[in-house]
Amino acid sequence: MSQSEHRRIVQKFGGSSVADAESIKRVARRVLEAKQAGNQVVVVISAMGDTTDDLMDLALEVSSEPQARELDMLLTTGERQSAALLAMALNDLGAEALSYTGSQAGVITTAQHGNARIIDITPGRIEHSLQDGYIVIVAGFQGVAQATKDVTTLGRGASDTTAVALAAALGAEICEIYSDVDGVFTADPRIVHGARKLSQISYDEMLELAACGAKILHLRCVEYARREGVTVHVRSSFSNNPGTLVTGRISLEEGNAMEEAIISGIAHDRSEAKITVVGVPDKPGVAASIFDIIADQDINVDMIVQNVSAVATGATDITFTLPMSDGAKAVESLNAAKDRIGFSEVRYDDKIGKVSVVGVGMRTHPGVTANFFNALAKAGINISMISTSEIRISVVVDVADVDAAVQAAHTAFGLDSDEEAVVYAGTGR
Amino acid sequence: MSQSEHRRIVQKFGGSSVADAESIKRVARRVLEAKQAGNQVVVVISAMGDTTDDLMDLALEVSSEPQARELDMLLTTGERQSAALLAMALNDLGAEALSYTGSQAGVITTAQHGNARIIDITPGRIEHSLQDGYIVIVAGFQGVAQATKDVTTLGRGASDTTAVALAAALGAEICEIYSDVDGVFTADPRIVHGARKLSQISYDEMLELAACGAKILHLRCVEYARREGVTVHVRSSFSNNPGTLVTGRISLEEGNAMEEAIISGIAHDRSEAKITVVGVPDKPGVAASIFDIIADQDINVDMIVQNVSAVATGATDITFTLPMSDGAKAVESLNAAKDRIGFSEVRYDDKIGKVSVVGVGMRTHPGVTANFFNALAKAGINISMISTSEIRISVVVDVADVDAAVQAAHTAFGLDSDEEAVVYAGTGR
């Protein structure tokens, strides 16, 4: 990678920021400002508004089970369109801009269509274009498979990952992720009216928040940023307010409001379901065979609880959570193995929600768990499952209790602000 | 190019054949029939219905003058979408199909965005896929520039050219061009109710018809087919009727109805305008300087007539036809050179039409011109310009007389049929 005298930045705009021609022109003006401020600018762009959903609907009209390779060929056209349109809009403003597909930009991936991983970035064309003074627009969410040379996609929401990967490969000073929210908040401002925007947050906390249902940044994007040390600036494309810096270098000297906080945020997630396998024989290897069945279906399990075995029966219950969308498949495959494994029943419940408190501060502050559980108890909320990491505590509650649980935790950890947060109409990217 | 034991065919389907999910599924069934009949099948596909126009509208919303490179990036997504969707529909029918972009299919072009020419076809990936038993779907109308590696387009309607070029490169036995018309007719069936479908036509005649306004096949496609000796079968995607074979090997032994005909068809064109430069000094180089001005604007001139110079004034009039869409530009640039060249006036008329009779038979049959002009005179139609080639006579008439002129010529050359032609709702591809 060649060093340049210019500051180099990557900006990523999501689908809601480029929903129509007017929005694209607005983004173009914003990009041009960054260029005119003396930066070398690379822009990663998502498909316009509902384009990806519309194309998916079309695919399901022609085929009951569209092949992943062809879906990738189809869906990647959305980002190519918005990339070309943004380049035109920039050219119209007198800037020089070039659009590139993921393949042209050198985004080399595995051949796993629909959910490919970035193997390498070979940004030769981008480097040349930047040095020639161009603004470079890259179609997000896509790459080219190293083995087959076929077009691939990186999974929904993965334009964030494209942006961070390019920022790392190009040695960019910062990766700005623009969406319709002002930054990362201490809780969802639509639930907690006193939610505060964080000026900074660590990679670890952002990872836990993303894994626990905060839809601000894609999990893989944060993983990538942490691994490569890319500073991410989460901000709104609808205002000039500073957003939230996601970084490994949290500086307490900077008078950050985070200084005093034990907990940086409360996340919630209503997209999971709970399965309880009742009457599982309590002998070695049985639990493993249950999760083998789930893994064979390519389903990610989140929380797991095993009850203490009842001495009388020699049987136990195993409960776990998983994405609601995989629920039917999991129940079906477990029931198919009922006789072989010897359990008595599979119970399914998708009326649950997960609430998590996240903060690096809890490493050094005892009593966080007690504080959290007391707050829930005072609000009359029943906890059905618990899981913890070094910087996170998650509980599963009834889905009807989620809002109250988030609010109770937010207040209990002193996160409430007097100012009401600005809430935008959108629902994130 | 490797020879195979299978018969190899290229099928091309236009935008009206893939206008929605149902049409795509219908095309898939048709393609599968060809595969099941033992052929190796390559399909070239256009964008769905109005996709290209819609994308162009979007481009004009974000930019007053969209750059050609970015337009190509944008517009090529339409064919990629329909190619992927057709592959999905075929897979859904149990066939194995793969879609390729122009670039992946090895369509190598010049870098002239918006109107690139095919330099070479490197069909390595297609060859392998065919030999592995796949049906190959190629996005039409596009390629990749040899010099810049940028995405290019071949000009509107150029999916026909993609199909013929691939047929030549792959050694295909035939290139089938499917649209919403049954084949090539002796005249436009919407004007002449007795118009007959031709079972065969020569490249030369087809070229003249295409150049004279028949919208069945793109001119460059026919040129390519003639140069490479590709047999083209023009037929309807809405019926199983045999269409028209365009070939160099017209066989009179086959009992072809063409045997007796002097004229194979009457074409008409209402898209041209007429410019008369009045009072041009009659000295060497002046005419050249007028057409230099037109050529500098990238305008193709069609017919040219220079009046005999008036002895008294030493000045003459020069009249020529050109595409109506270039009219304003031509008049403006001529007027800017008025003083330098020394003519007196530019007159513009776009209320004209061109009617042409085409047929290899006229080479050996005298009297064709007289027959044509007599027919027009009997119908009371005034001729304002005339041009001829070895197998064509064209006249310019008032636009209001075009239909009557086509009908009169059709009758005069004995082309009228008793059966009424089937007329589809569409207007060609």
Interface residues (C-beta under 8 A of the other chain):
Chain A: A21 I24 K25 A28 L55 L58 A59 E61 V62 S63 S64 E65 P66 Q67 R69 E70 L71 M73 L74 T76 T77 G78 R80 Q81 A83 A84 L85 L86 A87 M88 A89 N91 D92 L98 S99 T101 Q104 R125 K149 V151
Chain B: A21 I24 K25 A28 L55 L58 A59 E61 V62 S63 S64 E65 P66 Q67 R69 E70 L71 M73 L74 T76 T77 G78 R80 Q81 A83 A84 L85 L86 A87 M88 A89 N91 D92 L98 S99 T101 Q104 R125 K149 V151
